[in-house]
């Protein structure tokens, strides 16, 4: 029994010693010396995998594919040197987790607890038997999955170090919105996969500094919560850069906003924005907006404006948790033109800074 929080919470854990029976010990030894003699049922018993039908059902419920299909996908990725432009050869963090931890929820922790109760000799035997009973296909698949997890851990570590509590809260609030599913399952008018992203207006005098800040913010926002992200959605997210020298002027915000509006409408008229991004909404961020918990996203001027004037606000949750204005400085006045796909769920946008 473990007591936490001055006795307010008590965890009961069975710590009684366990020992392997002779039949199990004999099976484990055979797995180590003659792994080729094992049946599929015996391999599953040794590696604590559920029966094939149950495993497939749990895997499909979690990620949409059977375990055999998941393993084949991971092997194809390995054969392609872990890199491809084919979206079908992308393994998400969640998929990688299923391959390394198994499809039964909570099983890794339970097995760890049970093995801790074994003698050192039995514990070593169980580990060696489990390693020997894994098929060659599963070994390759797990190696691929572990590489995916390693890359995600590095990216998540950088995100955790960079983001503050407000950033994290906004990201977690935005994740339930199904923007990733809309991006992944939708296509452009020409039948190609849909895109999402930010059209970024920047001052050419500070290109390197500005681009680096925005790219880092986007990367951190997309990699903070691995289990919630789909790499296909990340792969379709792109930054489109547009020079806008007027940002470096000494004009007040109203003049700058007017210049941006003119540039914005000219680009719309000339079809200069990437196909697939919505272009009928506009977000202006000033110092007051930067201090607020969430900015406001308004419909584009002159379209569907309420009869009494003003603007109609969109759900800010419709914006992907990617761009972070904070990375460019809370004290800076910023304007952001944000594009959202017509379904109001997939992300896009444009950012500019004074």
Phi and psi in degrees as GROMACS dihedral restraints (atoms count N, CA, C in turn):
[ dihedral_restraints ]
;  ai    aj    ak    al  type     phi  dphi    fc
    3     4     5     6     1  -116.8    20    10
    4     5     6     7     1   128.1    20    10
    6     7     8     9     1  -103.9    20    10
    7     8     9    10     1   131.1    20    10
    9    10    11    12     1  -125.5    20    10
   10    11    12    13     1   157.7    20    10
   12    13    14    15     1    53.4    20    10
   13    14    15    16     1    53.3    20    10
   15    16    17    18     1    55.5    20    10
   16    17    18    19     1    38.1    20    10
   18    19    20    21     1    87.4    20    10
   19    20    21    22     1    -2.3    20    10
   21    22    23    24     1   -68.5    20    10
   22    23    24    25     1   -29.5    20    10
   24    25    26    27     1  -126.6    20    10
   25    26    27    28     1   131.9    20    10
   27    28    29    30     1  -123.6    20    10
   28    29    30    31     1   127.8    20    10
   30    31    32    33     1  -109.9    20    10
   31    32    33    34     1   123.6    20    10
   33    34    35    36     1   -97.9    20    10
   34    35    36    37     1   122.5    20    10
   36    37    38    39     1  -130.5    20    10
   37    38    39    40     1   132.4    20    10
   39    40    41    42     1   -75.3    20    10
   40    41    42    43     1   116.8    20    10
   42    43    44    45     1  -112.7    20    10
   43    44    45    46     1    11.3    20    10
   45    46    47    48     1   -65.1    20    10
   46    47    48    49     1   138.6    20    10
   48    49    50    51     1   -59.9    20    10
   49    50    51    52     1   144.4    20    10
   51    52    53    54     1  -116.8    20    10
   52    53    54    55     1   154.2    20    10
   54    55    56    57     1  -141.4    20    10
   55    56    57    58     1   147.3    20    10
   57    58    59    60     1   -76.2    20    10
   58    59    60    61     1   138.5    20    10
   60    61    62    63     1   -76.8    20    10
   61    62    63    64     1   167.5    20    10
   63    64    65    66     1   -63.8    20    10
   64    65    66    67     1   -37.5    20    10
   66    67    68    69     1   -65.1    20    10
   67    68    69    70     1   -42.3    20    10
   69    70    71    72     1   -67.5    20    10
   70    71    72    73     1   -41.0    20    10
   72    73    74    75     1   -63.2    20    10
   73    74    75    76     1   -38.7    20    10
   75    76    77    78     1   -66.6    20    10
   76    77    78    79     1   -40.1    20    10
   78    79    80    81     1   -63.8    20    10
   79    80    81    82     1   -42.3    20    10
   81    82    83    84     1   -63.6    20    10
   82    83    84    85     1   -42.3    20    10
   84    85    86    87     1   -65.0    20    10
   85    86    87    88     1   -38.3    20    10
   87    88    89    90     1   -66.5    20    10
   88    89    90    91     1   -36.2    20    10
   90    91    92    93     1   -61.5    20    10
   91    92    93    94     1   -35.5    20    10
   93    94    95    96     1   -75.6    20    10
   94    95    96    97     1   -40.2    20    10
   96    97    98    99     1   -90.2    20    10
   97    98    99   100     1   -32.0    20    10
   99   100   101   102     1  -136.3    20    10
  100   101   102   103     1    65.5    20    10
  102   103   104   105     1   -61.3    20    10
  103   104   105   106     1   -28.5    20    10
  105   106   107   108     1   -68.4    20    10
  106   107   108   109     1   -18.1    20    10
  108   109   110   111     1   -83.2    20    10
  109   110   111   112     1    -6.9    20    10
  111   112   113   114     1   -76.5    20    10
  112   113   114   115     1   140.9    20    10
  114   115   116   117     1   -84.2    20    10
  115   116   117   118     1   168.4    20    10
  117   118   119   120     1   -61.8    20    10
  118   119   120   121     1   -39.8    20    10
  120   121   122   123     1   -62.6    20    10
  121   122   123   124     1   -41.5    20    10
  123   124   125   126     1   -67.4    20    10
  124   125   126   127     1   -40.3    20    10
  126   127   128   129     1   -60.9    20    10
  127   128   129   130     1   -42.9    20    10
  129   130   131   132     1   -64.6    20    10
  130   131   132   133     1   -38.3    20    10
  132   133   134   135     1   -63.9    20    10
  133   134   135   136     1   -45.3    20    10
  135   136   137   138     1   -67.5    20    10
  136   137   138   139     1   -39.8    20    10
  138   139   140   141     1   -92.6    20    10
  139   140   141   142     1     3.9    20    10
  141   142   143   144     1    61.4    20    10
  142   143   144   145     1    38.1    20    10
  144   145   146   147     1   -95.8    20    10
  145   146   147   148     1   141.3    20    10
  147   148   149   150     1   -70.4    20    10
  148   149   150   151     1   169.4    20    10
  150   151   152   153     1   -53.9    20    10
  151   152   153   154     1   153.9    20    10
  153   154   155   156     1   -53.7    20    10
  154   155   156   157     1   -47.5    20    10
  156   157   158   159     1   -64.4    20    10
  157   158   159   160     1   -42.5    20    10
  159   160   161   162     1   -65.9    20    10
  160   161   162   163     1   -41.3    20    10
  162   163   164   165     1   -63.2    20    10
  163   164   165   166     1   -43.8    20    10
  165   166   167   168     1   -62.5    20    10
  166   167   168   169     1   -42.0    20    10
  168   169   170   171     1   -63.6    20    10
  169   170   171   172     1   -43.7    20    10
  171   172   173   174     1   -66.4    20    10
  172   173   174   175     1   -38.1    20    10
  174   175   176   177     1   -68.3    20    10
  175   176   177   178     1   -43.0    20    10
  177   178   179   180     1   -63.8    20    10
  178   179   180   181     1   -39.5    20    10
  180   181   182   183     1   -63.1    20    10
  181   182   183   184     1   -35.6    20    10
  183   184   185   186     1   -81.9    20    10
  184   185   186   187     1   -40.8    20    10
  186   187   188   189     1  -138.3    20    10
  187   188   189   190     1     3.5    20    10
  189   190   191   192     1    89.1    20    10
  190   191   192   193     1    -7.1    20    10
  192   193   194   195     1  -124.9    20    10
  193   194   195   196     1   156.7    20    10
  195   196   197   198     1   -73.1    20    10
  196   197   198   199     1   166.4    20    10
  198   199   200   201     1   -65.4    20    10
  199   200   201   202     1   -34.8    20    10
  201   202   203   204     1   -64.1    20    10
  202   203   204   205     1   -42.9    20    10
  204   205   206   207     1   -66.1    20    10
  205   206   207   208     1   -37.3    20    10
  207   208   209   210     1   -65.8    20    10
  208   209   210   211     1   -43.1    20    10
  210   211   212   213     1   -64.8    20    10
  211   212   213   214     1   -43.1    20    10
  213   214   215   216     1   -61.3    20    10
  214   215   216   217     1   -39.1    20    10
  216   217   218   219     1   -64.1    20    10
  217   218   219   220     1   -44.2    20    10
  219   220   221   222     1   -64.3    20    10
  220   221   222   223     1   -38.6    20    10
  222   223   224   225     1   -66.3    20    10
  223   224   225   226     1   -40.4    20    10
  225   226   227   228     1   -62.1    20    10
  226   227   228   229     1   -37.6    20    10
  228   229   230   231     1   -65.3    20    10
  229   230   231   232     1   -43.3    20    10
  231   232   233   234     1   -62.2    20    10
  232   233   234   235     1   -39.3    20    10
  234   235   236   237     1   -70.1    20    10
  235   236   237   238     1   -16.0    20    10
  237   238   239   240     1  -103.2    20    10
  238   239   240   241     1    20.5    20    10
  240   241   242   243     1    59.6    20    10
  241   242   243   244     1    35.5    20    10
  243   244   245   246     1    58.9    20    10
  244   245   246   247     1    22.3    20    10
  246   247   248   249     1  -149.8    20    10
  247   248   249   250     1   134.9    20    10
  249   250   251   252     1  -165.4    20    10
  250   251   252   253     1   152.4    20    10
  252   253   254   255     1   -85.7    20    10
  253   254   255   256     1    -3.8    20    10
  255   256   257   258     1   -81.1    20    10
  256   257   258   259     1   118.1    20    10
  258   259   260   261     1   -62.7    20    10
  259   260   261   262     1   -23.2    20    10
  261   262   263   264     1   -73.2    20    10
  262   263   264   265     1   -11.1    20    10
  264   265   266   267     1  -110.4    20    10
  265   266   267   268     1    44.3    20    10
  267   268   269   270     1  -120.8    20    10
  268   269   270   271     1   125.5    20    10
  270   271   272   273     1  -104.0    20    10
  271   272   273   274     1   119.6    20    10
  273   274   275   276     1   -76.8    20    10
  274   275   276   277     1   167.4    20    10
  276   277   278   279     1   -62.7    20    10
  277   278   279   280     1   -40.2    20    10
  279   280   281   282     1   -62.9    20    10
  280   281   282   283     1   -41.4    20    10
  282   283   284   285     1   -65.3    20    10
  283   284   285   286     1   -41.3    20    10
  285   286   287   288     1   -62.7    20    10
  286   287   288   289     1   -38.7    20    10
  288   289   290   291     1   -62.5    20    10
  289   290   291   292     1   -39.1    20    10
  291   292   293   294     1   -63.3    20    10
  292   293   294   295     1   -35.4    20    10
  294   295   296   297     1   -75.3    20    10
  295   296   297   298     1   -33.9    20    10
  297   298   299   300     1   -89.8    20    10
  298   299   300   301     1   -35.6    20    10
  300   301   302   303     1  -100.9    20    10
  301   302   303   304     1   -14.8    20    10
  303   304   305   306     1    93.7    20    10
  304   305   306   307     1   167.7    20    10
  306   307   308   309     1   -94.0    20    10
  307   308   309   310     1    -9.1    20    10
  309   310   311   312     1   -85.0    20    10
  310   311   312   313     1   116.8    20    10
  312   313   314   315     1   -58.7    20    10
  313   314   315   316     1   133.6    20    10
  315   316   317   318     1    77.5    20    10
  316   317   318   319     1     0.0    20    10
  318   319   320   321     1   -66.1    20    10
  319   320   321   322     1   -41.8    20    10
  321   322   323   324     1   -56.4    20    10
  322   323   324   325     1   -42.8    20    10
  324   325   326   327     1   -66.3    20    10
  325   326   327   328     1   -39.3    20    10
  327   328   329   330     1   -65.9    20    10
  328   329   330   331     1   -42.6    20    10
  330   331   332   333     1   -65.2    20    10
  331   332   333   334     1   -38.6    20    10
  333   334   335   336     1   -62.3    20    10
  334   335   336   337     1   -41.9    20    10
  336   337   338   339     1   -64.8    20    10
  337   338   339   340     1   -41.4    20    10
  339   340   341   342     1   -67.9    20    10
  340   341   342   343     1   -41.9    20    10
  342   343   344   345     1   -67.9    20    10
  343   344   345   346     1   -28.8    20    10
  345   346   347   348     1   -65.8    20    10
  346   347   348   349     1   -20.7    20    10
  348   349   350   351     1   -89.0    20    10
  349   350   351   352     1    -8.6    20    10
  351   352   353   354     1   -79.3    20    10
  352   353   354   355     1   159.2    20    10
  354   355   356   357     1   -67.7    20    10
  355   356   357   358     1   162.4    20    10
  357   358   359   360     1   -59.5    20    10
  358   359   360   361     1   -38.4    20    10
  360   361   362   363     1   -67.6    20    10
  361   362   363   364     1   -45.1    20    10
  363   364   365   366     1   -67.4    20    10
  364   365   366   367     1   -37.0    20    10
  366   367   368   369     1   -64.8    20    10
  367   368   369   370     1   -43.0    20    10
  369   370   371   372     1   -64.1    20    10
  370   371   372   373     1   -40.3    20    10
  372   373   374   375     1   -63.6    20    10
  373   374   375   376     1   -42.6    20    10
  375   376   377   378     1   -65.5    20    10
  376   377   378   379     1   -38.0    20    10
  378   379   380   381     1   -66.8    20    10
  379   380   381   382     1   -44.8    20    10
  381   382   383   384     1   -66.3    20    10
  382   383   384   385     1   -39.0    20    10
  384   385   386   387     1   -66.7    20    10
  385   386   387   388     1   -42.8    20    10
  387   388   389   390     1   -62.5    20    10
  388   389   390   391     1   -40.3    20    10
  390   391   392   393     1   -66.1    20    10
  391   392   393   394     1   -38.4    20    10
  393   394   395   396     1   -73.4    20    10
  394   395   396   397     1   -27.6    20    10
  396   397   398   399     1   -83.3    20    10
  397   398   399   400     1    -9.9    20    10
  399   400   401   402     1   -72.8    20    10
  400   401   402   403     1   132.2    20    10
  402   403   404   405     1   -69.4    20    10
  403   404   405   406     1   159.3    20    10
  405   406   407   408     1   -61.9    20    10
  406   407   408   409     1   -38.6    20    10
  408   409   410   411     1   -61.4    20    10
  409   410   411   412     1   -44.6    20    10
  411   412   413   414     1   -67.1    20    10
  412   413   414   415     1   -34.2    20    10
  414   415   416   417     1   -60.8    20    10
  415   416   417   418     1   -46.6    20    10
  417   418   419   420     1   -63.3    20    10
  418   419   420   421     1   -43.1    20    10
  420   421   422   423     1   -62.2    20    10
  421   422   423   424     1   -41.9    20    10
  423   424   425   426     1   -69.9    20    10
  424   425   426   427     1   -34.9    20    10
  426   427   428   429     1   -62.4    20    10
  427   428   429   430     1   -42.0    20    10
  429   430   431   432     1   -62.7    20    10
  430   431   432   433     1   -44.0    20    10
  432   433   434   435     1   -63.5    20    10
  433   434   435   436     1   -40.0    20    10
  435   436   437   438     1   -65.5    20    10
  436   437   438   439     1   -35.0    20    10
  438   439   440   441     1   -66.9    20    10
  439   440   441   442     1   -40.1    20    10
  441   442   443   444     1   -60.9    20    10
  442   443   444   445     1   -45.6    20    10
  444   445   446   447     1   -64.5    20    10
  445   446   447   448     1   -37.9    20    10
  447   448   449   450     1   -62.3    20    10
  448   449   450   451     1   -44.9    20    10
  450   451   452   453     1   -63.3    20    10
  451   452   453   454     1   -40.8    20    10
  453   454   455   456     1   -65.8    20    10
  454   455   456   457     1   -39.4    20    10
  456   457   458   459     1   -62.8    20    10
  457   458   459   460     1   -39.5    20    10
  459   460   461   462     1   -64.1    20    10
  460   461   462   463     1   -46.8    20    10
  462   463   464   465     1   -66.1    20    10
  463   464   465   466     1   -40.8    20    10
  465   466   467   468     1   -66.3    20    10
  466   467   468   469     1   -38.4    20    10
  468   469   470   471     1   -60.0    20    10
  469   470   471   472     1   -42.0    20    10
  471   472   473   474     1   -64.9    20    10
  472   473   474   475     1   -38.5    20    10
  474   475   476   477     1   -66.0    20    10
  475   476   477   478     1   -45.0    20    10
  477   478   479   480     1   -60.4    20    10
  478   479   480   481     1   -39.8    20    10
  480   481   482   483     1   -68.4    20    10
  481   482   483   484     1   -31.3    20    10
  483   484   485   486     1   -89.4    20    10
  484   485   486   487     1   -38.6    20    10
  486   487   488   489     1   -82.0    20    10
  487   488   489   490     1   146.8    20    10
  489   490   491   492     1   -99.5    20    10
  490   491   492   493     1  -177.3    20    10
  492   493   494   495     1   -62.2    20    10
  493   494   495   496     1   -38.4    20    10
  495   496   497   498     1   -63.8    20    10
  496   497   498   499     1   -42.9    20    10
  498   499   500   501     1   -60.2    20    10
  499   500   501   502     1   -47.2    20    10
  501   502   503   504     1   -62.6    20    10
  502   503   504   505     1   -44.0    20    10
  504   505   506   507     1   -61.3    20    10
  505   506   507   508     1   -44.6    20    10
  507   508   509   510     1   -65.2    20    10
  508   509   510   511     1   -37.4    20    10
  510   511   512   513     1   -63.5    20    10
  511   512   513   514     1   -46.6    20    10
  513   514   515   516     1   -66.3    20    10
  514   515   516   517     1   -35.2    20    10
  516   517   518   519     1   -65.7    20    10
  517   518   519   520     1   -34.6    20    10
  519   520   521   522     1   -80.9    20    10
  520   521   522   523     1   -22.5    20    10
  522   523   524   525     1   -62.8    20    10
  523   524   525   526     1   -34.4    20    10
  525   526   527   528     1   -65.1    20    10
  526   527   528   529     1   -19.5    20    10
  528   529   530   531     1   -69.2    20    10
  529   530   531   532     1   127.4    20    10
  531   532   533   534     1   -77.9    20    10
  532   533   534   535     1    46.1    20    10
  534   535   536   537     1   -68.5    20    10
  535   536   537   538     1   -33.4    20    10
  537   538   539   540     1   -64.9    20    10
  538   539   540   541     1   -43.6    20    10
  540   541   542   543     1   -61.3    20    10
  541   542   543   544     1   -40.2    20    10
  543   544   545   546     1   -64.5    20    10
  544   545   546   547     1   -41.7    20    10
  546   547   548   549     1   -65.0    20    10
  547   548   549   550     1   -45.3    20    10
  549   550   551   552     1   -68.1    20    10
  550   551   552   553     1   -39.9    20    10
  552   553   554   555     1   -95.8    20    10
  553   554   555   556     1    -0.2    20    10
  555   556   557   558     1  -102.8    20    10
  556   557   558   559     1   158.9    20    10
  558   559   560   561     1  -130.7    20    10
  559   560   561   562     1   159.9    20    10
  561   562   563   564     1   -78.9    20    10
  562   563   564   565     1   175.0    20    10
  564   565   566   567     1   -62.1    20    10
  565   566   567   568     1   -27.2    20    10
  567   568   569   570     1   -87.8    20    10
  568   569   570   571     1     5.3    20    10
  570   571   572   573     1    90.0    20    10
  571   572   573   574     1    -6.3    20    10
  573   574   575   576     1   -78.8    20    10
  574   575   576   577     1   161.4    20    10
  576   577   578   579     1   -57.6    20    10
  577   578   579   580     1   143.5    20    10
  579   580   581   582     1   -69.2    20    10
  580   581   582   583     1   162.4    20    10
  582   583   584   585     1  -121.1    20    10
  583   584   585   586     1   165.4    20    10
  585   586   587   588     1  -144.9    20    10
  586   587   588   589     1   165.3    20    10
  588   589   590   591     1   158.3    20    10
  589   590   591   592     1  -174.2    20    10
  591   592   593   594     1  -119.7    20    10
  592   593   594   595     1   130.4    20    10
  594   595   596   597     1   -93.2    20    10
  595   596   597   598     1   112.7    20    10
  597   598   599   600     1  -104.7    20    10
  598   599   600   601     1   118.0    20    10
  600   601   602   603     1   -88.4    20    10
  601   602   603   604     1   129.7    20    10
  603   604   605   606     1  -139.2    20    10
  604   605   606   607     1   156.0    20    10
  606   607   608   609     1   -80.2    20    10
  607   608   609   610     1   118.9    20    10
  609   610   611   612     1   -60.6    20    10
  610   611   612   613     1   -19.2    20    10
  612   613   614   615     1   -72.8    20    10
  613   614   615   616     1   -19.3    20    10
  615   616   617   618     1  -128.0    20    10
  616   617   618   619     1    37.7    20    10
  618   619   620   621     1   -57.0    20    10
  619   620   621   622     1   -54.4    20    10
  621   622   623   624     1   -60.5    20    10
  622   623   624   625     1   -47.5    20    10
  624   625   626   627     1   -63.7    20    10
  625   626   627   628     1   -45.3    20    10
  627   628   629   630     1   -69.0    20    10
  628   629   630   631     1   -47.2    20    10
  630   631   632   633     1   -60.5    20    10
  631   632   633   634     1   -42.1    20    10
  633   634   635   636     1   -61.6    20    10
  634   635   636   637     1   -41.5    20    10
  636   637   638   639     1   -64.6    20    10
  637   638   639   640     1   -45.9    20    10
  639   640   641   642     1   -67.6    20    10
  640   641   642   643     1   -45.0    20    10
  642   643   644   645     1   -61.7    20    10
  643   644   645   646     1   -39.8    20    10
  645   646   647   648     1   -65.9    20    10
  646   647   648   649     1   -41.8    20    10
  648   649   650   651     1   -63.1    20    10
  649   650   651   652     1   -44.1    20    10
  651   652   653   654     1   -63.0    20    10
  652   653   654   655     1   -46.2    20    10
  654   655   656   657     1   -60.8    20    10
  655   656   657   658     1   -44.4    20    10
  657   658   659   660     1   -65.2    20    10
  658   659   660   661     1   -41.2    20    10
  660   661   662   663     1   -63.6    20    10
  661   662   663   664     1   -36.1    20    10
  663   664   665   666     1   -82.5    20    10
  664   665   666   667     1   -13.8    20    10
  666   667   668   669     1  -116.8    20    10
  667   668   669   670     1    11.8    20    10
  669   670   671   672     1   -72.1    20    10
  670   671   672   673     1   -37.4    20    10
  672   673   674   675     1  -123.7    20    10
  673   674   675   676     1    82.5    20    10
  675   676   677   678     1   -53.6    20    10
  676   677   678   679     1   -42.0    20    10
  678   679   680   681     1   -66.9    20    10
  679   680   681   682     1   -17.2    20    10
  681   682   683   684     1   -97.5    20    10
  682   683   684   685     1    -8.9    20    10
  684   685   686   687     1  -102.7    20    10
  685   686   687   688     1   146.5    20    10
  687   688   689   690     1  -111.8    20    10
  688   689   690   691     1   123.4    20    10
  690   691   692   693     1   -61.1    20    10
  691   692   693   694     1   -24.2    20    10
  693   694   695   696     1   -65.1    20    10
  694   695   696   697     1   -41.2    20    10
  696   697   698   699     1   -66.3    20    10
  697   698   699   700     1   -39.8    20    10
  699   700   701   702     1   -63.9    20    10
  700   701   702   703     1   -41.0    20    10
  702   703   704   705     1   -63.0    20    10
  703   704   705   706     1   -30.1    20    10
  705   706   707   708     1   -86.5    20    10
  706   707   708   709     1    -5.5    20    10
  708   709   710   711     1   -86.7    20    10
  709   710   711   712     1   123.2    20    10
  711   712   713   714     1  -135.7    20    10
  712   713   714   715     1   145.7    20    10
  714   715   716   717     1   -96.6    20    10
  715   716   717   718     1   128.4    20    10
  717   718   719   720     1  -112.5    20    10
  718   719   720   721     1   118.3    20    10
  720   721   722   723     1   -96.9    20    10
  721   722   723   724     1   133.9    20    10
  723   724   725   726     1  -131.2    20    10
  724   725   726   727     1   122.8    20    10
  726   727   728   729     1   -69.5    20    10
  727   728   729   730     1   139.4    20    10
  729   730   731   732     1  -145.8    20    10
  730   731   732   733     1    83.0    20    10
  732   733   734   735     1   -59.0    20    10
  733   734   735   736     1   -25.6    20    10
  735   736   737   738     1   -59.1    20    10
  736   737   738   739     1   -19.0    20    10
  738   739   740   741     1   -67.1    20    10
  739   740   741   742     1   -22.1    20    10
  741   742   743   744     1   -91.5    20    10
  742   743   744   745     1     5.3    20    10
  744   745   746   747     1   -79.5    20    10
  745   746   747   748     1   170.1    20    10
  747   748   749   750     1   -94.5    20    10
  748   749   750   751     1     9.7    20    10
  750   751   752   753     1   -66.3    20    10
  751   752   753   754     1   157.1    20    10
  753   754   755   756     1   -74.8    20    10
  754   755   756   757     1   176.6    20    10
  756   757   758   759     1   -63.4    20    10
  757   758   759   760     1   -35.0    20    10
  759   760   761   762     1   -62.6    20    10
  760   761   762   763     1   -43.3    20    10
  762   763   764   765     1   -66.6    20    10
  763   764   765   766     1   -42.2    20    10
  765   766   767   768     1   -64.3    20    10
  766   767   768   769     1   -40.5    20    10
  768   769   770   771     1   -63.6    20    10
  769   770   771   772     1   -39.2    20    10
  771   772   773   774     1   -64.3    20    10
  772   773   774   775     1   -41.6    20    10
  774   775   776   777     1   -64.8    20    10
  775   776   777   778     1   -40.6    20    10
  777   778   779   780     1   -64.2    20    10
  778   779   780   781     1   -43.6    20    10
  780   781   782   783     1   -58.3    20    10
  781   782   783   784     1   -43.5    20    10
  783   784   785   786     1   -63.3    20    10
  784   785   786   787     1   -45.2    20    10
  786   787   788   789     1   -62.4    20    10
  787   788   789   790     1   -42.5    20    10
  789   790   791   792     1   -60.0    20    10
  790   791   792   793     1   -48.9    20    10
  792   793   794   795     1   -69.1    20    10
  793   794   795   796     1   -34.5    20    10
  795   796   797   798     1   -63.4    20    10
  796   797   798   799     1   -42.2    20    10
  798   799   800   801     1   -65.9    20    10
  799   800   801   802     1   -36.1    20    10
  801   802   803   804     1   -64.5    20    10
  802   803   804   805     1   -47.1    20    10
  804   805   806   807     1   -61.8    20    10
  805   806   807   808     1   -34.4    20    10
  807   808   809   810     1   -92.6    20    10
  808   809   810   811     1     6.7    20    10
  810   811   812   813     1    55.1    20    10
  811   812   813   814     1    45.4    20    10
  813   814   815   816     1   -89.5    20    10
  814   815   816   817     1   -12.6    20    10
  816   817   818   819     1   -81.8    20    10
  817   818   819   820     1   150.2    20    10
  819   820   821   822     1   -56.4    20    10
  820   821   822   823     1   137.4    20    10
  822   823   824   825     1   -63.5    20    10
  823   824   825   826     1   132.0    20    10
  825   826   827   828     1   110.4    20    10
  826   827   828   829     1   -15.9    20    10
  828   829   830   831     1   -94.2    20    10
  829   830   831   832     1   140.0    20    10
  831   832   833   834     1   -75.3    20    10
  832   833   834   835     1   143.1    20    10
  834   835   836   837     1  -134.2    20    10
  835   836   837   838     1    31.3    20    10
  837   838   839   840     1  -118.5    20    10
  838   839   840   841     1    26.5    20    10
  840   841   842   843     1  -139.6    20    10
  841   842   843   844     1   155.6    20    10
  843   844   845   846     1  -145.0    20    10
  844   845   846   847     1   133.3    20    10
  846   847   848   849     1  -121.1    20    10
  847   848   849   850     1   128.0    20    10
  849   850   851   852     1  -112.2    20    10
  850   851   852   853     1   125.7    20    10
  852   853   854   855     1  -113.5    20    10
  853   854   855   856     1   114.2    20    10
  855   856   857   858     1  -108.1    20    10
  856   857   858   859     1  -170.7    20    10
  858   859   860   861     1   -62.9    20    10
  859   860   861   862     1   -36.2    20    10
  861   862   863   864     1   -64.7    20    10
  862   863   864   865     1   -40.1    20    10
  864   865   866   867     1   -64.9    20    10
  865   866   867   868     1   -35.8    20    10
  867   868   869   870     1   -66.9    20    10
  868   869   870   871     1   -25.9    20    10
  870   871   872   873     1   -82.9    20    10
  871   872   873   874     1   -13.8    20    10
  873   874   875   876     1   -81.1    20    10
  874   875   876   877     1   159.9    20    10
  876   877   878   879     1   -65.8    20    10
  877   878   879   880     1   -43.4    20    10
  879   880   881   882     1  -133.8    20    10
  880   881   882   883     1   137.9    20    10
  882   883   884   885     1   -75.1    20    10
  883   884   885   886     1   169.3    20    10
  885   886   887   888     1  -104.5    20    10
  886   887   888   889     1   139.4    20    10
  888   889   890   891     1  -112.7    20    10
  889   890   891   892     1   116.9    20    10
  891   892   893   894     1  -108.7    20    10
  892   893   894   895     1   155.5    20    10
  894   895   896   897     1   -67.4    20    10
  895   896   897   898     1   153.5    20    10
  897   898   899   900     1   -59.1    20    10
  898   899   900   901     1   145.5    20    10
  900   901   902   903     1   -54.3    20    10
  901   902   903   904     1   139.5    20    10
  903   904   905   906     1    80.9    20    10
  904   905   906   907     1    -1.3    20    10
  906   907   908   909     1  -123.4    20    10
  907   908   909   910     1   126.2    20    10
  909   910   911   912     1    52.2    20    10
  910   911   912   913     1    33.0    20    10
  912   913   914   915     1   -76.6    20    10
  913   914   915   916     1   135.2    20    10
  915   916   917   918     1   -54.3    20    10
  916   917   918   919     1   147.0    20    10
  918   919   920   921     1   -59.1    20    10
  919   920   921   922     1   -31.0    20    10
  921   922   923   924     1   -85.1    20    10
  922   923   924   925     1     7.5    20    10
  924   925   926   927     1    93.1    20    10
  925   926   927   928     1   178.9    20    10
  927   928   929   930     1    81.2    20    10
  928   929   930   931     1  -158.6    20    10
  930   931   932   933     1  -136.9    20    10
  931   932   933   934     1   154.7    20    10
  933   934   935   936     1   -96.6    20    10
  934   935   936   937     1   127.3    20    10
  936   937   938   939     1   -82.9    20    10
  937   938   939   940     1   138.3    20    10
  939   940   941   942     1   -89.0    20    10
  940   941   942   943     1   167.1    20    10
  942   943   944   945     1   -67.9    20    10
  943   944   945   946     1   125.0    20    10
  945   946   947   948     1   -72.8    20    10
  946   947   948   949     1   -18.2    20    10
  948   949   950   951     1   -65.5    20    10
  949   950   951   952     1   -14.5    20    10
  951   952   953   954     1   -71.3    20    10
  952   953   954   955     1   -13.5    20    10
  954   955   956   957     1   -86.8    20    10
  955   956   957   958     1   132.0    20    10
  957   958   959   960     1   -60.8    20    10
  958   959   960   961     1   140.5    20    10
  960   961   962   963     1   -75.1    20    10
  961   962   963   964     1    70.8    20    10
  963   964   965   966     1  -120.0    20    10
  964   965   966   967     1   -62.5    20    10
  966   967   968   969     1   -72.0    20    10
  967   968   969   970     1   141.0    20    10
  969   970   971   972     1  -126.0    20    10
  970   971   972   973     1   107.8    20    10
  972   973   974   975     1   -63.6    20    10
  973   974   975   976     1   -27.8    20    10
  975   976   977   978     1   -59.1    20    10
  976   977   978   979     1   -32.5    20    10
  978   979   980   981     1   -64.2    20    10
  979   980   981   982     1   -20.0    20    10
  981   982   983   984     1   -97.3    20    10
  982   983   984   985     1     2.0    20    10
  984   985   986   987     1   106.6    20    10
  985   986   987   988     1   121.7    20    10
  987   988   989   990     1   -65.5    20    10
  988   989   990   991     1   -24.7    20    10
  990   991   992   993     1   -84.5    20    10
  991   992   993   994     1   -11.3    20    10
  993   994   995   996     1   -80.3    20    10
  994   995   996   997     1   142.8    20    10
  996   997   998   999     1   -80.3    20    10
  997   998   999  1000     1   131.0    20    10
  999  1000  1001  1002     1  -131.6    20    10
 1000  1001  1002  1003     1   150.8    20    10
 1002  1003  1004  1005     1  -124.2    20    10
 1003  1004  1005  1006     1   138.4    20    10
 1005  1006  1007  1008     1  -130.5    20    10
 1006  1007  1008  1009     1   121.8    20    10
 1008  1009  1010  1011     1   -97.5    20    10
 1009  1010  1011  1012     1   115.6    20    10
 1011  1012  1013  1014     1  -110.9    20    10
 1012  1013  1014  1015     1   129.5    20    10
 1014  1015  1016  1017     1  -104.4    20    10
 1015  1016  1017  1018     1   136.0    20    10
 1017  1018  1019  1020     1  -127.0    20    10
 1018  1019  1020  1021     1   138.3    20    10
 1020  1021  1022  1023     1   -58.2    20    10
 1021  1022  1023  1024     1   160.8    20    10
 1023  1024  1025  1026     1   -58.4    20    10
 1024  1025  1026  1027     1   -21.2    20    10
 1026  1027  1028  1029     1   -84.5    20    10
 1027  1028  1029  1030     1     0.4    20    10
 1029  1030  1031  1032     1    67.1    20    10
 1030  1031  1032  1033     1    13.1    20    10
 1032  1033  1034  1035     1  -120.0    20    10
 1033  1034  1035  1036     1   -30.4    20    10
 1035  1036  1037  1038     1   -88.4    20    10
 1036  1037  1038  1039     1   149.5    20    10
 1038  1039  1040  1041     1   -87.9    20    10
 1039  1040  1041  1042     1   165.2    20    10
 1041  1042  1043  1044     1   178.4    20    10
 1042  1043  1044  1045     1   173.0    20    10
 1044  1045  1046  1047     1   164.2    20    10
 1045  1046  1047  1048     1   176.1    20    10
 1047  1048  1049  1050     1  -139.2    20    10
 1048  1049  1050  1051     1   136.7    20    10
 1050  1051  1052  1053     1  -124.1    20    10
 1051  1052  1053  1054     1   142.5    20    10
 1053  1054  1055  1056     1  -143.1    20    10
 1054  1055  1056  1057     1   152.7    20    10
 1056  1057  1058  1059     1  -131.8    20    10
 1057  1058  1059  1060     1   148.8    20    10
